[in-house]
Amino acid sequence: MSPIAVAEAAGIEVDAAFSAAGERAGLIDAIREGLPWAVFEQLCERLGVSQQRLAEVLLIPARTLTRRRKSGSFHVDESDRIIRVARVYAHALNVFESPERAAGWLQRNNTVLDGAAPLSLLDTGPGARLVDELLGRIEHGVFS
């Protein structure tokens, strides 16, 4: 998944400066600087979930979320987790070729994931890798 595709899925403004800095470096810099609040709002919208639900997935307590809204940006660790969710969403978007189908798949319980919704597993790196692997199997027609 290209860093620009991930950035676009997250709602990060991809401009000439981002591209000129190099895709990976631009995304890394955006995380290190702390993603703006608008990225969180756009990701909620794209996933079709409430801010509370996405905050739960990102392991951000409600009071911290309120502080981030007021400050207008997220800390590095939170920004990294936001990008993790955006990367998996971008992969789902690539597989299902529709924002609605990608978001729906991420929210529906999945028997392959022991009945868990893929979105609920994105709170950890290993969970995100598991969901990514499942998307890869779907992408390549392996349904076991």
C-alpha positions as a Python dict, from the first residue, in 0.01 Angstrom:
ca = {
    (1, 'M'): (0, 0, 0),
    (2, 'S'): (154, 328, -104),
    (3, 'P'): (199, 594, 163),
    (4, 'I'): (1, 838, -52),
    (5, 'A'): (-292, 594, -67),
    (6, 'V'): (-278, 560, 312),
    (7, 'A'): (-258, 937, 358),
    (8, 'E'): (-552, 991, 127),
    (9, 'A'): (-754, 722, 309),
    (10, 'A'): (-683, 903, 635),
    (11, 'G'): (-788, 1234, 489),
    (12, 'I'): (-441, 1386, 505),
    (13, 'E'): (-398, 1661, 251),
    (14, 'V'): (-151, 1525, -3),
    (15, 'D'): (13, 1821, -167),
    (16, 'A'): (323, 1880, -376),
    (17, 'A'): (535, 1922, -62),
    (18, 'F'): (427, 1579, 64),
    (19, 'S'): (511, 1416, -267),
    (20, 'A'): (836, 1607, -310),
    (21, 'A'): (957, 1498, 33),
    (22, 'G'): (911, 1140, -72),
    (23, 'E'): (599, 943, 4),
    (24, 'R'): (731, 756, 306),
    (25, 'A'): (915, 1055, 450),
    (26, 'G'): (604, 1271, 408),
    (27, 'L'): (389, 1026, 598),
    (28, 'I'): (652, 981, 869),
    (29, 'D'): (685, 1358, 906),
    (30, 'A'): (306, 1395, 931),
    (31, 'I'): (298, 1138, 1213),
    (32, 'R'): (592, 1296, 1396),
    (33, 'E'): (436, 1641, 1375),
    (34, 'G'): (108, 1506, 1509),
    (35, 'L'): (-191, 1462, 1283),
    (36, 'P'): (-447, 1741, 1286),
    (37, 'W'): (-789, 1686, 1442),
    (38, 'A'): (-949, 1706, 1095),
    (39, 'V'): (-779, 1379, 996),
    (40, 'F'): (-953, 1201, 1285),
    (41, 'E'): (-1289, 1351, 1184),
    (42, 'Q'): (-1243, 1251, 821),
    (43, 'L'): (-1143, 897, 912),
    (44, 'C'): (-1456, 865, 1130),
    (45, 'E'): (-1663, 982, 837),
    (46, 'R'): (-1496, 744, 590),
    (47, 'L'): (-1536, 449, 825),
    (48, 'G'): (-1892, 544, 912),
    (49, 'V'): (-1824, 530, 1286),
    (50, 'S'): (-1867, 772, 1572),
    (51, 'Q'): (-1575, 959, 1721),
    (52, 'Q'): (-1626, 759, 2041),
    (53, 'R'): (-1601, 429, 1851),
    (54, 'L'): (-1284, 525, 1664),
    (55, 'A'): (-1132, 657, 1988),
    (56, 'E'): (-1199, 316, 2149),
    (57, 'V'): (-1022, 141, 1860),
    (58, 'L'): (-731, 385, 1891),
    (59, 'L'): (-717, 339, 2271),
    (60, 'I'): (-773, 710, 2329),
    (61, 'P'): (-976, 782, 2646),
    (62, 'A'): (-1270, 1023, 2616),
    (63, 'R'): (-1102, 1296, 2823),
    (64, 'T'): (-786, 1274, 2614),
    (65, 'L'): (-995, 1294, 2298),
    (66, 'T'): (-1155, 1614, 2430),
    (67, 'R'): (-810, 1761, 2493),
    (68, 'R'): (-696, 1666, 2142),
    (69, 'R'): (-1004, 1833, 1993),
    (70, 'K'): (-920, 2153, 2183),
    (71, 'S'): (-549, 2145, 2094),
    (72, 'G'): (-624, 2059, 1732),
    (73, 'S'): (-371, 1776, 1697),
    (74, 'F'): (-271, 1433, 1820),
    (75, 'H'): (48, 1309, 1983),
    (76, 'V'): (293, 1095, 1786),
    (77, 'D'): (177, 761, 1931),
    (78, 'E'): (-188, 845, 1865),
    (79, 'S'): (-106, 967, 1514),
    (80, 'D'): (73, 639, 1447),
    (81, 'R'): (-236, 442, 1553),
    (82, 'I'): (-460, 664, 1336),
    (83, 'I'): (-238, 585, 1038),
    (84, 'R'): (-252, 213, 1123),
    (85, 'V'): (-632, 223, 1094),
    (86, 'A'): (-612, 433, 777),
    (87, 'R'): (-365, 188, 621),
    (88, 'V'): (-599, -106, 679),
    (89, 'Y'): (-894, 98, 551),
    (90, 'A'): (-692, 184, 237),
    (91, 'H'): (-619, -187, 188),
    (92, 'A'): (-990, -272, 229),
    (93, 'L'): (-1079, 6, -15),
    (94, 'N'): (-837, -143, -266),
    (95, 'V'): (-984, -493, -220),
    (96, 'F'): (-1354, -400, -221),
    (97, 'E'): (-1329, -105, -463),
    (98, 'S'): (-1599, 88, -279),
    (99, 'P'): (-1581, 309, 31),
    (100, 'E'): (-1913, 174, 157),
    (101, 'R'): (-1818, -192, 107),
    (102, 'A'): (-1475, -139, 266),
    (103, 'A'): (-1620, 37, 571),
    (104, 'G'): (-1900, -218, 599),
    (105, 'W'): (-1659, -511, 586),
    (106, 'L'): (-1443, -356, 858),
    (107, 'Q'): (-1746, -320, 1087),
    (108, 'R'): (-1911, -660, 1030),
    (109, 'N'): (-1832, -958, 1251),
    (110, 'N'): (-1621, -1209, 1062),
    (111, 'T'): (-1617, -1582, 1130),
    (112, 'V'): (-1255, -1611, 1014),
    (113, 'L'): (-1165, -1365, 1293),
    (114, 'D'): (-1350, -1573, 1556),
    (115, 'G'): (-1660, -1358, 1517),
    (116, 'A'): (-1481, -1027, 1574),
    (117, 'A'): (-1526, -725, 1351),
    (118, 'P'): (-1198, -642, 1174),
    (119, 'L'): (-1214, -283, 1305),
    (120, 'S'): (-1213, -411, 1663),
    (121, 'L'): (-875, -580, 1604),
    (122, 'L'): (-700, -264, 1486),
    (123, 'D'): (-617, -158, 1841),
    (124, 'T'): (-294, -360, 1822),
    (125, 'G'): (-22, -412, 1564),
    (126, 'P'): (-71, -792, 1556),
    (127, 'G'): (-446, -745, 1514),
    (128, 'A'): (-391, -505, 1224),
    (129, 'R'): (-152, -756, 1060),
    (130, 'L'): (-414, -1031, 1098),
    (131, 'V'): (-677, -814, 928),
    (132, 'D'): (-425, -718, 657),
    (133, 'E'): (-346, -1086, 596),
    (134, 'L'): (-716, -1166, 565),
    (135, 'L'): (-760, -882, 316),
    (136, 'G'): (-463, -1021, 122),
    (137, 'R'): (-626, -1364, 109),
    (138, 'I'): (-953, -1213, -15),
    (139, 'E'): (-761, -1008, -270),
    (140, 'H'): (-594, -1322, -404),
    (141, 'G'): (-902, -1545, -390),
    (142, 'V'): (-796, -1758, -92),
    (143, 'F'): (-1106, -1792, 125),
    (144, 'S'): (-993, -2039, 389),
}
